[in-house]
Amino acid sequence: MVALLTQPRSQPAEIKLLPQEHEGECRFDGQFVATSNALRQFGQAIVLAALLVLRMRLREGASLDYLQVFEINGARLWIIDDGDVVTALRPEDY
Protein backbone atom coordinates (compact mmCIF):
# COMPACT_ATOMS: atom_id res chain seq x y z
CA MET A 1 0.00 0.00 0.00
CA VAL A 2 1.30 3.45 -0.90
CA ALA A 3 -0.05 6.74 0.41
CA LEU A 4 1.02 10.24 -0.54
CA LEU A 5 1.00 13.08 1.97
CA THR A 6 2.03 16.64 1.24
CA GLN A 7 3.45 18.81 3.99
CA PRO A 8 3.65 22.59 3.67
CA ARG A 9 6.81 23.76 1.86
CA SER A 10 8.09 20.24 1.26
CA GLN A 11 7.94 17.52 -1.32
CA PRO A 12 5.17 14.92 -1.09
CA ALA A 13 6.07 11.96 1.11
CA GLU A 14 5.58 8.53 -0.44
CA ILE A 15 4.61 6.21 2.41
CA LYS A 16 5.09 2.62 1.26
CA LEU A 17 4.19 -0.33 3.50
CA LEU A 18 6.68 -3.12 2.77
CA PRO A 19 5.59 -6.79 2.70
CA GLN A 20 5.59 -8.46 6.09
CA GLU A 21 7.44 -11.72 6.77
CA HIS A 22 4.64 -13.36 8.81
CA GLU A 23 0.95 -12.88 9.40
CA GLY A 24 -0.17 -12.09 12.91
CA GLU A 25 -3.02 -10.96 15.10
CA CYS A 26 -1.74 -7.54 16.16
CA ARG A 27 -4.28 -4.72 16.34
CA PHE A 28 -2.05 -1.61 16.58
CA ASP A 29 -4.57 -0.05 18.96
CA GLY A 30 -2.50 0.46 22.12
CA GLN A 31 -1.02 3.71 23.39
CA PHE A 32 0.92 5.26 20.51
CA VAL A 33 4.41 6.68 21.01
CA ALA A 34 7.20 7.69 18.65
CA THR A 35 10.90 8.17 19.19
CA SER A 36 12.30 11.67 18.87
CA ASN A 37 14.48 10.41 16.01
CA ALA A 38 11.43 9.19 14.04
CA LEU A 39 9.63 12.47 14.62
CA ARG A 40 12.70 14.48 13.61
CA GLN A 41 13.22 12.43 10.44
CA PHE A 42 9.61 12.26 9.23
CA GLY A 43 7.49 14.72 11.23
CA GLN A 44 4.40 14.01 13.28
CA ALA A 45 1.99 14.07 10.31
CA ILE A 46 3.93 11.39 8.38
CA VAL A 47 4.32 9.13 11.44
CA LEU A 48 0.59 9.36 12.17
CA ALA A 49 -0.24 8.74 8.50
CA ALA A 50 1.79 5.49 8.64
CA LEU A 51 -0.21 4.37 11.68
CA LEU A 52 -3.44 5.19 9.85
CA VAL A 53 -2.31 3.05 6.91
CA LEU A 54 -2.04 0.10 9.31
CA ARG A 55 -5.43 0.77 10.86
CA MET A 56 -7.01 0.97 7.39
CA ARG A 57 -5.42 -2.38 6.49
CA LEU A 58 -6.91 -3.91 9.64
CA ARG A 59 -10.37 -2.59 8.74
CA GLU A 60 -9.91 -4.28 5.35
CA GLY A 61 -9.34 -7.60 7.15
CA ALA A 62 -5.54 -7.86 7.00
CA SER A 63 -3.67 -10.04 9.52
CA LEU A 64 -0.73 -7.96 10.71
CA ASP A 65 2.49 -9.10 12.36
CA TYR A 66 3.86 -7.15 15.35
CA LEU A 67 6.51 -5.44 13.16
CA GLN A 68 5.47 -3.35 10.18
CA VAL A 69 8.07 -1.63 8.02
CA PHE A 70 7.47 1.47 5.94
CA GLU A 71 9.72 3.06 3.39
CA ILE A 72 9.23 6.82 3.28
CA ASN A 73 11.17 8.65 0.59
CA GLY A 74 13.90 6.00 0.82
CA ALA A 75 14.16 5.89 4.64
CA ARG A 76 12.75 3.16 6.88
CA LEU A 77 10.19 3.59 9.66
CA TRP A 78 9.28 0.69 11.91
CA ILE A 79 6.01 0.45 13.78
CA ILE A 80 5.98 -2.21 16.50
CA ASP A 81 2.92 -3.43 18.44
CA ASP A 82 3.90 -5.02 21.76
CA GLY A 83 0.29 -5.47 22.88
CA ASP A 84 0.01 -2.44 25.18
CA VAL A 85 2.08 0.17 23.34
CA VAL A 86 2.55 0.85 19.64
CA THR A 87 5.95 2.42 18.91
CA ALA A 88 7.11 4.23 15.77
CA LEU A 89 10.90 4.29 15.45
CA ARG A 90 13.80 4.33 13.05
CA PRO A 91 15.68 1.00 12.82
CA GLU A 92 18.73 2.49 14.52
CA ASP A 93 16.54 3.40 17.53
CA TYR A 94 15.90 -0.27 18.31
C-alpha positions, -999 to +999 in steps of 0.1 A: +000+000+000+013+034-009-001+067+004+010+102-005+010+131+020+020+166+012+034+188+040+036+226+037+068+238+019+081+202+013+079+175-013+052+149-011+061+120+011+056+085-004+046+062+024+051+026+013+042-003+035+067-031+028+056-068+027+056-085+061+074-117+068+046-134+088+009-129+094-002-121+129-030-110+151-017-075+162-043-047+163-020-016+166-046+000+190-025+005+221-010+037+234+009+053+205+044+067+210+072+077+186+109+082+192+123+117+189+145+104+160+114+092+140+096+125+146+127+145+136+132+124+104+096+123+092+075+147+112+044+140+133+020+141+103+039+114+084+043+091+114+006+094+122-002+087+085+018+055+086-002+044+117-034+052+099-023+031+069-020+001+093-054+008+109-070+010+074-054-024+065-069-039+096-104-026+087-099-043+054-093-076+072-055-079+070-037-100+095-007-080+107+025-091+124+039-071+153+065-054+132+055-033+102+081-016+080+075+015+059+097+031+034+092+068+033+112+087+006+139+060+008+142+059+046+127+032+069+102+036+097+093+007+119+060+004+138+060-022+165+029-034+184+039-050+218+003-055+229+000-024+252+021+002+233+025+009+196+059+024+189+071+042+158+109+043+155+138+043+131+157+010+128+187+025+145+165+034+175+159-003+183 
